[in-house]
C-alpha cells in the first residue's frame, strides 16, 4: 500500500475525494463554455437578480413592508436557480477547484469571471432601466432603498460598533 493510499483509506476521506471529483466534473463545463453560452447565461443572471429587485420595489411601494419586500426579492433568486444562469458572486469554489485540479487554466477562470461580471452588470442595469422607464412611480422607492443600503454600509464599520469602540478605547 502506497503512503497516499493509506491517507485516503477511511470512509470520510473517500467521501471528500468523491466530493472533490464532483466539483471538478461540475466546473469543467462551466469553464469551457462557448462565448455565446457564457454571455447568454451571464446576461440572464443579471436580469434574474433584477427581477428580484423589481419585485422587491413593487412590494415595498405597495405595502411599505421591508419584510415582505425582502421575501419578494427571492423571486429573482429562484429564477436564477431554475434558469441555471451564471452569477458572478456564486460558486467560486467550483471554478477555482477545477483550475487547481488541472482541468482548466487560469485564463479560463479569468475569462469566466470577467465575462460574467460584465454581463451580469449589463443585464441588471438594462433591465432596471426598462423597469424605471416603465414604472416611474417606483423611482422614489428605488432611491430610498438604495440610500438605505449605502447608509447601512457604514453601520458595519468597526468604529461604528459600540462593542468595538468600548473594547478599543483606552481605560
C-alpha positions in Angstrom: 0.0 0.0 0.0 1.4 3.4 -1.0 1.6 6.2 1.5 -1.1 8.1 -0.4 -3.4 5.1 -0.3 -3.0 4.9 3.5 -4.0 8.5 3.9 -7.2 8.0 1.7 -8.1 4.7 3.4 -11.0 5.9 5.6 -14.7 6.3 4.6 -14.5 10.1 5.4 -11.5 10.6 3.2 -13.2 8.7 0.3 -16.3 10.9 0.6 -14.1 14.0 0.5 -12.3 12.7 -2.6 -15.6 11.9 -4.3 -16.9 15.4 -3.5 -13.8 16.9 -5.0 -14.3 14.9 -8.1 -17.9 16.0 -8.4 -16.8 19.6 -8.0 -14.3 19.3 -10.8 -16.8 17.5 -13.0 -19.3 20.4 -12.5 -16.7 23.1 -13.0 -15.2 21.7 -16.3 -18.2 22.5 -18.5 -18.7 25.9 -16.8 -15.1 26.9 -17.6 -15.2 25.5 -21.2 -18.5 27.1 -22.4 -18.7 28.7 -25.7 -18.6 32.5 -25.7 -22.3 32.7 -26.8 -23.4 30.4 -23.9 -21.3 32.2 -21.4 -22.5 35.6 -22.4 -26.2 34.5 -22.5 -26.2 32.8 -19.1 -24.3 35.7 -17.5 -26.6 38.3 -19.1 -29.6 36.3 -17.8 -28.0 36.1 -14.4 -28.1 39.9 -14.2 -31.6 40.0 -15.4 -32.8 37.3 -12.9 -31.4 39.3 -10.0 -33.0 42.5 -11.4 -36.4 40.6 -11.5 -35.9 40.1 -7.7 -35.1 43.8 -7.3 -38.2 44.7 -9.3 -40.4 42.6 -7.2 -38.8 44.0 -4.0 -39.6 47.5 -5.2 -43.1 46.7 -6.2 -43.9 45.1 -2.9 -42.1 47.8 -0.9 -44.0 50.5 -2.9 -47.4 48.8 -2.3 -47.1 47.6 1.2 -44.3 49.7 2.8 -43.1 46.4 4.5 -39.3 45.7 4.4 -40.0 42.1 5.5 -42.4 41.4 2.6 -40.2 43.3 0.2 -37.2 41.2 1.3 -39.2 38.0 0.8 -40.3 39.2 -2.7 -36.6 39.6 -3.7 -36.3 35.8 -3.5 -38.3 35.6 -6.8 -35.1 36.7 -8.6 -33.0 34.1 -6.8 -35.5 31.3 -7.6 -35.4 32.4 -11.3 -31.6 32.4 -11.1 -31.5 28.8 -9.8 -34.3 27.5 -12.1 -32.7 29.1 -15.2 -29.2 27.8 -14.3 -27.9 31.4 -15.0 -24.4 32.4 -14.2 -23.9 34.9 -11.3 -20.6 36.5 -10.5 -20.9 36.0 -6.8 -21.9 32.4 -6.8 -19.9 29.2 -7.0 -16.4 30.5 -6.7 -15.3 27.1 -5.1 -16.3 25.2 -8.2 -14.3 27.0 -10.9 -11.2 27.6 -8.7 -11.1 23.9 -7.7 -11.4 22.9 -11.3 -8.4 25.1 -12.2 -6.4 23.8 -9.2 -7.2 20.2 -10.2 -5.7 20.9 -13.6 -9.0 20.5 -15.6 -8.9 24.1 -16.8 -6.4 27.0 -16.9 -6.2 30.3 -15.0 -7.0 32.0 -18.3 -10.3 30.0 -18.5 -11.1 31.2 -15.0 -10.3 34.9 -15.8 -12.5 34.6 -19.0 -15.4 33.2 -16.9 -15.1 35.9 -14.1 -14.6 38.9 -16.4 -17.4 37.9 -18.8 -19.8 37.0 -16.0 -19.1 40.2 -14.1 -19.6 42.5 -17.1 -22.6 40.7 -18.4 -24.3 40.5 -15.0 -23.9 44.2 -14.6 -25.1 44.9 -18.2 -28.2 42.7 -17.9 -29.1 44.1 -14.5 -28.6 47.7 -15.5 -30.5 47.3 -18.8 -33.5 45.5 -17.1 -33.7 48.0 -14.3 -33.5 50.9 -16.8 -36.5 49.4 -18.5 -38.3 49.0 -15.2 -37.7 52.6 -14.2 -38.9 53.9 -17.6 -42.0 51.7 -17.5 -42.9 52.3 -13.8 -41.8 55.9 -12.9 -43.7 55.6 -9.6 -41.1 53.2 -8.4 -38.3 55.7 -8.7 -38.7 57.2 -5.2 -38.9 53.7 -3.7 -35.7 52.7 -5.5 -33.9 55.9 -4.4 -35.0 55.3 -0.8 -33.9 51.7 -0.9 -30.6 52.5 -2.5 -29.9 55.2 0.1 -30.7 52.9 2.9 -28.2 50.3 1.7 -25.5 52.9 1.2 -26.1 54.4 4.7 -26.3 50.9 6.2 -22.8 50.1 5.0 -21.3 52.5 7.5 -23.0 50.6 10.3 -20.7 47.7 9.7 -17.5 49.7 10.2 -15.7 48.6 13.3 -15.5 52.2 14.6 -19.3 52.5 14.4 -19.8 49.5 16.6 -20.4 50.3 20.3 -18.7 47.0 21.3 -15.7 47.7 19.1 -15.5 51.2 20.5 -15.7 50.1 24.1 -13.1 47.3 23.5 -10.7 49.6 21.8 -11.0 52.7 24.0 -8.1 53.3 26.4 -9.2 52.9 30.0 
